[in-house]
Amino acid sequence: MIKMQNLLMTTASCLFIGYLLISGVRVFAEEDKLATRRAAGDSTSIARILREFHNPKSKHVMVIAHRGGWRNAREYKAPENSLANIDKAIRLGYDVFETDVSRTKDGHLVLMHDPSVARTTNGTGEIRDMTLAEIKKLRLRYAGKKEVTDQTVPIFKKAMELGKDRILFKIDLKCGLACLGQVLDELHEVGNMNQVMTRVGYRSSNVRKVNDVLSRSSKRTDAIILFRCKTPDQVRQIVNEFHPPVIEIQGAEKGVTDEIREMIWITQESGARVEAHASDDPNDWPKQIDAGIRAFHTTHPRHMIGYLREKGLHW
């Protein structure tokens, strides 16, 4: 009997995952009218995304592509953290492009996930020990592959300019809070401060640092700081001090516990959107959505968006 139950569960899981794969292929091939307009830079689409983003009661579930959907980078001919990958994410209809910001030896911001360039480029060395001129000579390659592409390491501002009025960004500060002020000032220069979430892990010291950075310039008042919280008390503090439009709930990908539900409730009651990492098990996605999560950070954005469209939770 137990063996039969295990067999049935395995079969059901395989069928569900197979369904997601089919949905993902459909999304990849589809490129509907919305995605086409976004690829062309139609500002009506970003207005729609922002409208949904600032409406926590909306049923629309936002898809945040981890490193632009790096698992399919080779298939798309768009290596992770590249300008080509931003374009691809836009054409596939993702709401948010998640990326990483590092700083060179001479103080320039670039997109790079690792401290070292070895994994994703044809070079070696650490970003912090290299100048921008040295970085520009590198060519990106697919993670773990020897094949070198024609894509270069993007300068942060160039990447933001490419995605302006086309897609939202979620950025991870690999250079730490020491470069937060520079990041916000460059976003102000590009003119897309309201289209970028800058993630900061919760610590009481980080709360003080963020407040200090924001208070130093009136140009930073529109900054969207995405605090990653793991307790109800942390959520309450962030709500009271920053009144953010979105809060990231840490640990929700491992299961929706009573504590997670309380964090979601506090966030929703404040008028903010709930963001969290999607579970690695697609069978858990309905549970996460039912709990109130309305933005998913996922390494499988193509499959996620296919699932959401089938459920009427994404356009």
Long-range contacts (C-beta under 8 A, 24 or more apart in sequence): 13-283, 16-282, 16-283, 17-282, 20-282, 20-300, 20-303, 20-306, 20-307, 21-303, 22-306, 23-303, 23-306, 23-307, 23-309, 23-310, 24-300, 24-302, 24-303, 24-305, 24-306, 26-306, 27-92, 27-93, 27-302, 27-305, 27-306, 27-309, 28-92, 28-302, 31-91, 31-92, 32-93, 34-93, 34-315, 35-90, 35-91, 35-92, 35-93, 36-91, 38-90, 38-91, 38-93, 38-166, 38-167, 39-87, 39-90, 39-91, 39-166, 41-165, 41-166, 43-165, 45-166, 46-165, 46-166, 46-167, 46-168, 46-195, 48-315, 49-95, 49-167, 49-168, 50-168, 50-194, 50-195, 52-95, 53-95, 53-168, 53-245, 53-246, 53-273, 54-245, 54-273, 55-273, 56-267, 56-268, 56-271, 56-272, 56-273, 56-274, 56-294, 58-294, 59-312, 59-313, 60-294, 60-313, 60-314, 60-315, 61-289, 61-293, 61-294, 61-295, 61-296, 61-308, 61-313, 61-314, 62-95, 62-96, 62-273, 62-275, 62-294, 62-295, 62-296, 63-94, 63-95, 63-96, 63-295, 63-296, 63-298, 63-301, 63-304, 63-305, 63-308, 63-314, 64-94, 64-95, 64-96, 64-97, 64-98, 64-170, 64-275, 64-295, 64-296, 64-297, 64-298, 64-301, 65-89, 65-94, 65-96, 65-97, 65-98, 65-298, 65-301, 66-98, 66-297, 66-298, 66-299, 66-301, 67-98, 67-99, 67-100, 67-113, 68-97, 68-98, 68-99, 69-94, 69-299, 69-300, 69-301, 69-302, 70-143, 70-299, 71-299, 71-300, 72-302, 73-142, 73-143, 74-142, 74-145, 74-147, 77-149, 78-151, 79-120, 79-140, 79-141, 79-142, 79-143, 79-149, 79-151, 80-113, 80-120, 80-140, 80-143, 81-111, 81-112, 81-113, 81-120, 81-140, 81-153, 81-154, 82-111, 82-140, 82-149, 82-151, 82-154, 83-151, 83-154, 83-158, 83-159, 83-162, 84-149, 84-151, 86-159, 86-162, 86-163, 86-167, 87-162, 89-167, 89-301, 90-163, 90-166, 90-167, 92-301, 92-302, 92-305, 93-305, 93-314, 93-315, 94-167, 94-301, 94-305, 95-167, 95-168, 95-295, 96-167, 96-168, 96-169, 96-170, 96-197, 96-295, 97-163, 97-167, 97-168, 97-169, 97-170, 98-169, 98-170, 98-171, 98-172, 98-297, 99-159, 99-169, 99-170, 99-171, 99-172, 100-171, 100-172, 100-174, 101-156, 101-171, 101-172, 101-173, 101-174, 101-175, 101-179, 101-183, 102-127, 102-128, 102-174, 102-175, 103-127, 103-128, 103-175, 103-179, 103-182, 104-128, 104-130, 104-131, 104-132, 104-135, 105-129, 105-130, 105-131, 106-131, 106-132, 107-182, 108-132, 108-135, 108-155, 108-156, 109-155, 109-156, 109-157, 109-175, 109-179, 109-182, 109-183, 109-186, 110-135, 110-153, 110-154, 110-155, 110-156, 111-153, 111-154, 111-156, 111-159, 112-153, 112-174, 113-174, 115-174, 117-153, 119-143, 119-144, 121-153, 122-148, 156-183, 156-186, 157-186, 157-189, 157-190, 160-186, 160-187, 160-190, 160-192, 160-196, 161-190, 163-192, 163-195, 164-190, 164-191, 164-192, 164-195, 165-192, 165-195, 167-195, 168-195, 168-196, 168-197, 169-195, 169-196, 169-197, 170-196, 170-197, 170-199, 170-226, 170-297, 171-196, 171-197, 171-198, 171-199, 172-199, 173-198, 173-199, 173-200, 177-206, 177-209, 177-210, 177-213, 180-209, 180-210, 180-213, 181-213, 181-216, 181-217, 181-220, 184-213, 184-214, 184-217, 184-219, 184-220, 184-223, 185-217, 185-219, 185-220, 187-223, 188-219, 188-220, 193-220, 193-222, 193-223, 193-224, 194-222, 194-224, 196-224, 197-224, 197-225, 197-226, 197-246, 198-223, 198-224, 198-225, 198-226, 199-226, 199-227, 199-228, 199-248, 200-225, 200-226, 200-227, 200-228, 201-227, 201-228, 202-227, 202-228, 202-229, 202-230, 202-234, 202-238, 207-237, 207-238, 207-241, 210-242, 211-241, 226-275, 229-263, 231-259, 231-263, 232-259, 232-262, 232-263, 232-266, 235-263, 235-266, 235-267, 236-266, 239-266, 239-267, 239-270, 239-272, 243-270, 244-272, 245-271, 245-272, 245-273, 246-272, 246-273, 246-274, 246-275, 246-295, 247-272, 247-273, 247-274, 247-275, 248-275, 248-276, 248-297, 249-274, 249-275, 249-276, 249-293, 250-276, 252-276, 252-277, 252-288, 252-291, 252-293, 253-277, 253-278, 253-279, 253-280, 253-288, 254-279, 255-284, 256-287, 256-288, 256-291, 260-291, 261-291, 261-292, 264-291, 264-292, 264-293, 265-292, 268-292, 278-304, 282-307, 289-313
